[in-house]
Amino acid sequence: MDAAGRANGQGRQGRTWLADSPRLFHNPVLDRLSRVHRLVPLLLYAPILVLLLSVALWRLPFPTVAAGVFGGYILWTLVEYFGHRFLFHYRSRTAAGTRIQFLIHGVHHDHPNDPLRLVMPPLMSIPIMAAAYGVLRAGCGAEASLPAWAGFMGGYLFYDMLHYHVHHGRPRTALGRLLRHRHMHHHFRDDTCSFGVSAPWWDEVFGTSPPARN
């Protein structure tokens, strides 16, 4: 089977080969929490993002808000890139470490078209958001951290929605097709490159871009 067939979730066992949703935990509650509908991040974080921007615009000058949003977004893209490269693809030498890596990301590589494991479950995203707020508040102060946190949160939402789209959508623009090609290359040809799903420029900066398309 060629890479294109694998990327479309096809093979001798059909689409289920890549779209299975395997059980991860014996505990049924934990296992259910490991699966999430693609709209859950939007429903959870979009209202918070709107509230943060509203409060920020009420308290701070617009240029300060704009700079904070941009800075928070750039911070997210770095978290996305380095988290994907060094945490999600960490090669552990212990059984426990290998199990943790599989739960965090390995299952996605084994079943990349599982529609319920393409966006982060709140069990993962809430600690990331809380940590980001702590870092931003410590570095920027109470008020300036609000737009920065909104930018970080917006970057995360864009990443999650884009990640789902490159797996299950049909990109119609040249940019969309390029992002899908890069991500499918990461999944089915070489998982040591293309770590920036929504921010591919960091692959260019840090030398992890895939070969040019033929």
C-alpha positions in Angstrom: 0.0 0.0 0.0 1.4 3.4 -1.0 1.6 6.4 1.3 -1.3 8.1 -0.4 -3.5 5.2 0.3 -2.4 5.1 4.0 -3.0 8.9 4.2 -6.5 8.4 3.2 -7.1 5.7 5.8 -7.4 2.9 3.3 -5.8 -0.6 3.1 -6.6 -4.2 3.3 -8.9 -3.6 6.3 -10.5 -0.4 4.8 -10.8 2.9 6.6 -11.1 1.2 10.0 -7.4 0.5 9.9 -6.6 4.1 10.7 -9.9 5.3 12.1 -10.4 2.8 14.9 -10.9 4.3 18.4 -9.1 1.9 20.7 -9.8 1.6 24.4 -7.0 3.3 26.4 -8.1 2.8 30.0 -9.8 0.0 31.8 -11.7 2.7 33.8 -14.8 3.5 31.6 -14.9 7.1 32.8 -11.2 7.8 32.0 -11.6 6.1 28.7 -14.6 8.2 27.8 -12.8 11.4 28.8 -10.0 10.4 26.4 -12.4 10.9 23.5 -13.8 14.3 22.5 -16.0 15.7 19.8 -14.2 18.2 17.6 -16.5 21.1 18.8 -15.8 20.7 22.5 -12.7 23.0 22.5 -14.7 25.7 20.7 -17.6 25.4 23.2 -15.2 25.4 26.1 -12.7 28.1 25.2 -14.4 30.5 22.7 -16.6 32.1 25.4 -13.5 32.5 27.7 -11.5 34.0 24.8 -14.3 36.5 24.1 -14.5 37.5 27.8 -10.8 38.0 28.0 -10.7 40.2 24.9 -13.7 42.2 26.2 -12.1 42.8 29.6 -8.8 43.6 28.0 -10.3 46.2 25.6 -12.2 47.8 28.5 -9.0 48.2 30.6 -6.2 48.6 28.1 -5.4 50.6 25.0 -6.0 48.9 21.8 -2.3 48.7 20.7 -1.5 47.0 24.0 -4.3 44.5 23.5 -3.2 43.8 19.9 0.5 43.4 20.9 -0.6 41.0 23.7 -2.7 38.9 21.5 0.1 38.6 18.9 2.6 37.7 21.6 0.3 35.1 23.1 -0.3 33.6 19.7 3.4 33.4 19.0 3.9 31.7 22.3 1.3 29.1 21.4 3.0 28.3 18.1 6.3 27.7 20.0 4.5 25.5 22.5 2.9 23.6 19.6 6.2 23.1 17.8 8.4 22.2 20.7 5.7 20.2 22.5 5.1 18.1 19.3 8.8 17.7 18.5 10.2 16.9 22.0 7.3 15.8 24.2 4.9 14.0 21.9 7.8 12.2 20.1 9.9 11.5 23.1 11.5 8.1 22.9 11.4 6.6 26.4 13.6 3.7 27.5 11.1 2.6 30.2 7.8 0.8 29.9 6.0 3.5 31.9 7.4 6.3 29.7 6.5 4.5 26.6 2.9 4.0 27.9 2.6 7.7 28.7 3.9 8.7 25.3 1.4 6.4 23.7 -1.4 7.9 25.7 -0.3 11.5 24.8 0.4 11.1 21.1 1.3 7.6 20.1 -2.3 6.5 19.8 -2.8 9.3 17.3 -0.1 8.0 15.1 -1.4 4.4 15.3 -5.0 5.6 14.6 -4.6 9.0 12.9 -8.1 9.2 11.5 -9.9 8.4 14.8 -12.4 11.3 14.8 -12.6 11.4 18.6 -8.9 11.8 19.2 -8.0 14.6 16.8 -8.5 17.5 19.2 -7.1 17.7 22.7 -9.4 16.4 25.4 -10.0 18.9 28.3 -7.9 16.6 30.5 -4.9 17.7 28.4 -5.8 21.2 27.3 -7.0 22.6 30.7 -3.5 22.1 32.4 -1.8 23.6 29.3 -4.1 26.7 29.5 -3.6 27.0 33.3 0.2 26.8 32.9 0.1 29.4 30.1 -1.9 31.8 32.3 0.6 31.4 35.2 3.6 32.1 33.0 1.9 35.0 31.2 0.7 36.6 34.5 4.1 36.2 36.0 5.8 37.7 33.0 3.3 40.4 31.9 1.3 41.3 35.0 -2.4 40.8 35.8 -3.9 43.0 33.1 -1.5 42.6 30.2 -1.7 38.9 30.6 -5.4 38.9 29.6 -4.9 39.6 25.9 -1.8 37.5 25.8 -3.8 34.6 27.2 -6.5 35.2 24.7 -3.9 35.1 21.9 -2.5 31.8 23.3 -6.0 30.4 23.5 -6.9 31.5 20.0 -3.8 29.9 18.6 -4.6 26.7 20.4 -8.2 26.7 19.0 -6.9 27.4 15.5 -4.5 24.5 15.8 -7.1 22.0 17.0 -9.6 22.9 14.3 -6.9 22.9 11.6 -5.6 19.5 12.8 -9.1 18.0 12.5 -9.6 19.6 9.1 -6.3 18.2 7.6 -7.4 14.7 8.6 -11.1 14.8 7.8 -11.7 17.8 5.7 -11.0 18.5 2.0 -8.7 21.6 1.8 -9.7 23.6 -1.3 -6.9 26.3 -1.1 -3.3 25.9 -2.1 -2.3 26.7 1.5 -4.7 24.1 2.9 -3.4 21.4 0.6 0.1 22.3 1.5 -0.6 22.0 5.2 -2.3 18.7 4.7 0.6 17.4 2.6 3.1 18.4 5.3 1.1 16.8 8.1 0.4 13.6 6.1 4.2 13.4 5.3 4.8 13.5 9.1 2.3 10.7 9.7 3.1 8.3 6.9 6.6 9.0 5.7 8.8 10.7 8.3 7.8 11.6 11.8 11.1 13.4 12.4 9.9 16.4 10.4 6.8 18.7 10.0 6.1 19.3 13.7 4.4 22.7 13.1 0.8 21.7 12.2 -0.6 25.3 12.3 2.8 27.1 12.3 4.9 25.4 9.7 7.4 28.3 9.6 9.1 27.0 12.8 10.0 23.9 10.8 11.8 26.2 8.4 13.5 28.0 11.2 14.7 24.9 13.0 15.5 22.7 10.0 12.7 20.1 10.3 10.8 20.8 7.1 10.0 17.9 4.8 11.5 17.7 1.3 9.9 19.9 -1.3 6.8 18.4 -3.0 7.5 16.7 -6.3 
